[in-house]
Amino acid sequence: MDTPLAAMRSQPCLLTKPSSSYKSSKVKLIRAVFWCGLGLVLAASQARAEDEPPLGQITPNWRVTGELRARYEGFDFFQPQLNPKAGVIADHNDYSFGALRARLGVNFTSDYVDALVQGQYTGLYALPEQAFAGAPVGPLGLGAVYYRDSGNSVNPNEVFLKQGYLNFKLQKLVGLPNMFLKAGRFEINDGLEYKTGDAKFDMLKTTRVSQRLIGAFDFTHITRSFDGFSLAYDNPAYNASLYATHPTQGGFNINAQDEISKIDLAYAAFTAKKGTLIPDTEARLFYIYYGDNRNGVQVVDNRTVVNRPLLSNSNLSIHTIGTHLLGVQKLGPGAVDYMVWGAYQFGDWTNLSQSAYAFAAEAGYQWADAFLKPWVRAGYSIGSGDTNARDGTHGTFFQIMPTVRLYAKFPFYNMMNTQDAFAQFSVAPTQTTKVGVDFHYLVLAETSDLFYGGSGATSRSGSLGYYGRASGGNSTVGQMVDISFTHNFNKHFSWGAYYAHAFGDDVTGNVYQSKNSADYGYVEFTASF
């Protein structure tokens, strides 16, 4: 069977005859990708020199910002055994689709207040119509989730307010030094409350610490935002941040303008900055509250479906406390990096008591002055699973609203009831080019629990945001290997490619009985100013 990268060069494999609307969407996709590619090339060729003022700077106080991203994705996903009695004729597990995302914003800065208004257009093209199998299998790749969450539309598109906020500088306004009050619609990426200015350290903060539990989900073509306020205290040694918000729809739901008012999300973090307590190391303590009483939404756990309450009839109230340490220290001809992260949850999982945990530890070494700057990293993470569906306690770690794709680059799994042992290797052929290879070995934490997928709530009703599949009493999910490539032409224009293959094992074999392996790949272009 063709890989997704091969599928990108040909008509997606349909198990039924393509409709005329599908052919039309493919023509639109080709045109859109052509014009987007042309625009990106022109943007790159006309990029200004590094020492000139930033593009879009109108006055010292006003600046216009923009972004254009085009991606073409291909899946050759696991395929379930067909069930003619249930009316299933074919499952479209082999397909490709494209997307454009454009943002335009206006920034205002002053001594008293900063402001941002940012709009976003998202267009998805040629989404698969038959790639969502019945329970308990669920979506066959991300194209299926976009299609379902966006109202079963093949070519959904929408314009919405991505961000719009005021950030008050309280020292100037009321004499409170180092304090800031933000109100409106903005992004939250837990663990990324500040940046050090050290490129390597901040890259690890962004990709290996932040967004494990709350994230803007930027990998998706729609993303998510949060409506509410934040209060921050920031000085050279410490950062303290507090957020009280409702999330928006988004992620895979094209209707991202709407707020999910029935989800309450509060987040507080106190961070001792790099070097404050431990040399070259930062430390954070955090707390998250998640309350959810959406209408028509049923929890997903290892109880039978009839025993799972609706959120509107019961209480989903989860408290999470946690910490992390992140450090980078020079050692020999390079630098060693290390990260430890952990969290514990308690509260109410509808009519059950929540008691769950998650833990991650990683370490790496990079030869900074060697040819290609090779970087080797390894790590292990676990999100607890439930040991007994009848004991009155829910032991599955709930991942809240993360950016799953940072930690599961081929996101057919997440951290819930999962153990992930991984190794990473990357090289930098040039200062602007990086090539990386990852290997993951995946097993369930508890065989009595489900094999979970998903990235948190994306809609006001209908779906919890996670789905679970029976393991059949098995433990080994499988192995996944991938390769990624990124290249920056300049600070305004970049492109990248990704390919992954998943080798299914006993758990995936129990769920997807017809084809127990999967492929995913994409090519992406980005221009920004």
N, C-alpha and C positions, 0 to 999 in steps of 0.2 A: 504494500500500500504506500502511496506517495506520502512524503513528509509534508508538514505545513509549508516549508520553504518551497517545496515543489508546487504545492497548491497555490502559492502566491503567484506563480508564473502561469497558471492555467485556470480554467473554469472550475469553481468549487465542485466537489463530487456530490451530486444530488442523487438520492435513491429513488426519487420520483422525477417525472418530467418537469423541468423548470417552467414556471409560469411566465407570462408576458411581463407582469409587474416586476418579477425578479430580474428578468433580462434588462428591463428599463433601469432598475436600480444599479445594475452592474455598469451600464453605460454612464450613468450619473457619477458613479464612483470613479471610473477611469478619468472622466473630465475633471472631477474635483481634485484628484491626485495630481493630474497634469498641471493645472493652474496653481495649485499649492506649491508643487515642486518648483515651478518657474518663479513664483514669488519668493521662495526661500533662496534660490540661487541669486536673484537680483538683490535681495537683502544682504546676502553674504558679500557680493561683489562691491556693494556700495557702503559697507560698514566703515565707520570713521576710524581714524588713527587712535591709538590708545590714549594719547595725551590730550585729545580734544574733549570738550564738554560732552556729557552723556547725551545720547540720542533722546529726544523728547523734552529736554530741559528748556522751558520757555522763559522763565525768570528764576532768580534764586529761590523763590518760594513755590513755584508751580512747575510740575513736570507731568508729561504724558507718558504712560508706559503701555507696552503691548506685547503680545505673545501669539504665535501661530504654530500649532503642532499638528502634524499629519502622521498617522500610523496605519499600517496594513498588517493585520493579524491573521494567522492561520492555525487551525486546530485539526488534529486527527486524534480524537479523544477516545477514552475507554468506551466500549459499546456494550450495552446490556443485552441479555437474551430477549428476543422479541416474543411478545405474547399476543398471538392473533385473537384469543378469546376476549382480550381487553380492548380490541379494536386498534391495536398498534400495528400499523402496516410497515413503517420504517422509522428508524431513528437516525437523524442527520448528525452523525458524530464527526463528519469530515467536511469542513467548510472553511471559508475565509470571509473577512469583512474589513471595512475601512472606516476611518473616523477622522474628522477635523475638529480641532478645538481652537477657538480664537478668543483672546481677551484684550480689552482696552480699558485702561484706567487713568484716572486723574489724581495725582498726589498734591497735597498742600502741606507745607511745613512752616512753622513759626516758633517763636519762643514760648508760646502759651499752649498751642494745640496743633496736632497733626491730623490730617484727614485723608481718607482714601475712598473713592468711589470706583468700583471695577465691575464692568459687565462681561458676560461670557456667552459665546455662541458655541453650541455643540451640535454636530451633525454626524449621525451614524448611517452607514450605507451597506445594504445587502446583508442584514442580519438573518441568521437561519430561522426558518419557521418551524422546523421539526426537531429541534435539538434539545427539547426538554422532556425527558422520560417521566413516566408516572412514578408515584411513590413506591418504594422508598429510594429510588435511584436519583432523581432530581436532574439538575442541569448537566448537559454534556459540553462543558466548556463555558467560557465567559460570554460568548455570543448569545447563548441561550438565556443568560441572566439579564443581559441588556434588553433582549426581545421581550421577555416576560415583564420585567419591572417597568418598561416604557410603554405598556399598554398593548402588547402584541403587535408592535409596528415594525415593519421591515426597514424603513428609512426614517426613524424619528429625528427631529431636530427641534431646538428650543433656544431662546434667548432669555437670560435671567440675570439677576443681581448676584454676582459672586461674592463681593465684599462691599461694605459701606459702613464706615465707622468714624468716630471722633476719638482721638487719643489725647486726653488732657494732661498737661505737665503740671502736676500739683505744686511743685516747688515755686514756680512763677505765679500760679494762681492763688494759692492759699498758704504758701510758706512751708510745705512739707517736702523736704529734700529727697531726691531719688525716688519719688513716687509718681505713678502714672495710672490714670483711670481711662479705660477704653470702653466704649459703648457702641453697640450696633451689630453688624454682621461681620464676622471675621473667621479666621482659621485657628484651630488648636492642634498642636502636635506635641503630645506630652513628652517631656524630657528635652525639649528644645526651647526652653524659656529664654535662653541667652546663647550667644556664640562667643567663642574665645578669640577668634581671629587667626588661630592656628589652623591651616587648611586641613591637615591630616586629622587632628583631633576633632574638628567640627564635622568632617566627613564620617568619622566613626560615631559621633553623637547622632547624626542624621540617619545613618543606615543601620546601626546596631544597637541603639538605645531608644531613640524616639519612636513614637507612634505604635508601640506594642499594644497599647490599650485604647488610645484616642488619637485619631489622625485625620488629616484632611483628605486622605485617600487619593493623592494626586495622580497615581498611576492610571486610574480610570479616566475616561474621557469626560466625565461629568463632575466628579469629586464631591465633597460635602463641605458645608460651612456650619457655623454655629451663631445663633442669635442670643445676645445677652450682654454681659459686661465682664470685665476683668480688672483686677486691681493688682499692681505690681510694685515691688520695692526692689531696686537694683543699685548695688554699689560695687566697687571693685572686688570685694571678697564674697558677697552673698547675693542671691536672688530669691525673693519670695513672691509667689504668684498665686492668685486666687481667681477662679472662673465660676460663673453661674450662668448656665445656658440651656437652650433647647437646640437640638440639631436640626438642620434642614433635611429635606429629602435630597437624594443625589446618589452618589456612588455609581449604581447601575440604572437609576431612575432618572429619565430625562427631565422630569418635572421638578427641577431642583429649586425653583423659586419658593416653594411652599415650606413652611416650618412644621416640624413634628412636635406640636405643643404638648402632647401627652407623654413625651420623654423628658425627664428632668436630669440634667447632667451637671454635676459640680466637681471641680478638680482643684486641688491645692497642692503646691510643691514648694519645698524649701531646699535650695541647692547651695552647698559650699563650693565655690568655684575652684577651678583648676589651681592647685597649689595652696589653697587656703588651709586645709587640714593635713593633707598628705602631699608630698612633692609630686608635681606633674599629674595629679589625680583630682577628679571632682567627685562629690558625693551628693546624692539627692534622697530625700524622704518625700513620699507623696501619698495622697488620699484621693479616692474617686468615689462619688456616689452616683448610682444609676437607678432611676425609678421609671417604670414603664407600665402604663395602663391603656395602651392603644386598643381601639375597638377591632374585633374580628381577628385578633392575633392570638395564636396558640403557641405555648412554649414547645420547645423541642428537647426531649431528654429520653432516657432509656425505659420509661414507662410505656405501656401500650397507648395507642393514640387516644382511645376513649377515656383514659385516665389523666390526660394532660389538660389542665384548665386553660380557659381563655384569660388573657391578661386583664380584660375589663371586669372579670368576675373574681379575680384574685389579686394578690400583691406580689409584684416583682420589684424587690427593693434590695439592691446589692451594694455592699460597702467593700472597698478594696484599699488595703494599705500595702505599701511597698517601698523599695529602695533600690538604688544602683550605685555602683562604683565604676568609674572609667578612668583609665590611665594610659599614658604613652611616655615611655622613658628611654633615653639613649642607652644602648648596650652594645659594646663592641663596634663593628662596622655599620651598625644600623640602629633600629629601635624596636623595642618590644611593646606590644599593646595588650591590654587585658580589660575584661568587662565582666562584672557580676551583677545580675538583676534578679529580684525576687518579689513575689506578691502573695498576699493571703486574702481570701474573701470570706465574708460572713453576711448574714441577713436573711431575707426571705425569697426563696425561689417558688413563687406561688404558695401552695400549701405545704411546702417542704422547707426545712432549714438549710441555708447555704453554708457549706464548709469546704473550701477548695483552695488550691495553691498552684503557683507556677514558679519556675526557677530556670535561669539560664546562666551559663558560664562560658566565656570565650577567651582565647589568647592567640596572639600572632607575632610574627617577626618579619620585618622588612629590611632588606639590604639596601639602604638608601643611596649609597654611592656606587653600587655595582651596576653592570650593564643590565638594562631592562628593569632595574629596581624590583626584583622579584619579592613578592609578599605572600607568605604562607600563614594561614589561619585555620583554627579548628575550634569546635565548640559543641555544646550539648544543651538542649532545653527540654523541659517537660511541663506539660499542663495536665493537672490531675484529672482523673476520670472517676465515675461513680462505681462503687463496688457492689451496691445492692439497690435495686429499684424499689424495694418495699420497706426500707428501714426508716423512712421519714426524713432522711438527709440527702441533699443533692450535692454530690462531690465533684461534679464536672466544673472545671475552671471556665468561667464565662469571660470571653475576650473583649467584651463591651463594643467599642466602635473603632477598631484599629485600621491601620494601613497594612493589611495582611501581606501584600505582595513584597514588602521589604524583607520579610523573613521566610516567605514561601514564594520564590520567584515564579514558579509554575504553581499557581494557587489552587490546586485540587485538594488541598488540606489546609488546616490552620493549627493553632496551638492547643486547641481543646482536646483533651484525652489523647495527646500525642507526645511521643518521645522522638526527638530529632537529633541525631548525631551527624555532624557535617564537617567537611574539610573544604577550604577555599584556597585557590592559587591564582595570583594575578601578576601581570607584567605590564610595564609601561614602555612600549617601543619608542615613543616620543613624549614630550611634556604634555601634549594634548590628546594622546591616544592611550586607551587602556583596554586590555583583554583579560577576561577572568573566566575561570572554570570552577564550578561548585559540584560537590557530590554530597548527597543526603541519604541517610539510612533511616527509615521511618517505621516505628512500631507504635501500637496503641499502649497507653498507660494501663488501661483496664480492659480486659476482653469482655467483661460483662456490660460495657458501655458501648456507645455508638461511634462510628467513624464520621467526624464532623467536617463540614465545610461552610464557607460564608465569611462575611466581613462586617456584620452588624447591620442595624436597621437602615433601610433605604427608603421606606415608605410609611405613610401615616397608618396604613392598615394592610392586612393580607398576609404578611410574612414577618416572622421574628427577625430575619436577617441571617439566620443560620439554618442549616438542614443537617439531618443525621441519617446514616445508613447502617444497617445491622452488620456486625462483624462476623456473625456465624460462629462465635466463640474463638475466632482466630486473633492473632496478635500482630503479625508482620504485614505492614501496609505495602512496603516495597522500597525501591531505590529510585533516586532521581539524579540525573547528571545534566548540567547545562553549560553553555558557553555564551558569554556576553561580550559585546564590542561597543565602545563609545569613542567618538572623535569630535573634538571641538575645532572648527575651522578658525573661529575667533570668538570673542565674548558674546557675539550676537547670533551665531549660527552653529549648530551641532547636529550630528546624526548618530544613530546607533542601530544595532541589530542584536537579536537574541534568539537562541534555539535551546529547547529542553526536551529530553526524553525521559519518561517515567516507566520503570519496569515494575509492573504490578506483581503482587504476591498474594498470600492467602486472603487478606481482607478485601482487596480490590477484586480478587477472583470471586469472592462471595457476592459482591455487588454487581460487577460487570462481567457476566459469564461468557459473553460472546467474544470480546477482544480485551485482553488484560494487559494492554500497554497503551501509552498515549504520547503524543507529540504536540508541542506548542512553539510557535515562532512568530517574530514580527520584525518589521523594519520601520524606523521612526525618524522624522526630521523635525527640528525645532528652530524657529527664529524668534528672537526677543529683543526688546530695547527698553 
